[in-house]
Amino acid sequence: MKVYWSDLLNRDIVDVETGRRLGSAAEVDFVLDAETGQIISLLLPARSGFWGLTRPRPPLEIPWSAIERIGPQVILVRVPKHTPY
């Protein structure tokens, strides 16, 4: 099955364990293997705190192997339980 990046742009990235929305596919960067061109991981950018009420969050790197399913509306991923994102 072929999946085009333009088809993924409007999908949310959701942690399958918690149901928490981690971000949008439109905001990720790919980490690629320079020799093979394969995708190693997705990189979600750092987030600043919400009006100083919440703590800022560091960037989150999601290994390609952690992607559980690419569905019609969401991309389901499995991240470690204590990830501060």
N, C-alpha and C positions, 0 to 999 in steps of 0.2 A: 504494500500500500504506500503510495506517495502522499506526503503531507507537505504542503508549501507553507513557507513562513508567513506569507500574507494571509493564509487561512487561520493561523494561530493568533494573530495580533489581538483580536478582541476577546481572547479567552483568559479567564482568571486562573491563577496558580493557587491551588488549595492543598493544605496538608491533610492527607488522608486520615491521620491519627486523630487530629483535633477538630477538623472541619474549618480551621482558621484560614482566611484568605491571606496569602503571603504577598501577592502583588499581581501584576498583569504581565502577560507574555510580551506586550508591547514595550515594556521597560527593561527586559533582560538583555544581557550581553552573553554571547557564546564564548566559552573557553575551548579553543581548538588545539588538537595535536598538530604541530607545525609540519610534521613529516607525512602524516597520513590524511590530514584534513578532517578527521573524525571529531565529532563533538564530544568533549570530555565532561563538560558541566555547563549549567546555566548560572549566571551571576546576577542576582537581584541587587540593586543599589542600596546603599545605606539610607536610612530614613532619619530625618530630624524629629525631635520630640514635637508633640502637638501642643502648640502655644506654651511650651515650657511645662505643661502638666504631665507629660509622659517622657520617659527616657528615650534618648536617641538610640537607634538600632544599627548595628554594624552591617556591612554587606553580607549577603547570604549566598554561599556557593552550594548549588544543588548538583551532586553528581548525576550524570546521565542515567546511571544504573538505579537511581532513586526515583525515577519517573515510573509510576505505577500504571498510569493509563492516560492517553490523550483522548478526551471525549469531545462531543460536539460543542460544549460550552465551557468546559474546565480542563485543566491539566492537573491531574492528581499526582502528588509527590509524597514521599515518606522522608521526613527530616528527623534528626535526633530529637528526643523529647525535651531536652534542656536548651534548645537553640533559642537565643534571645532575639527573635525576629517576629 
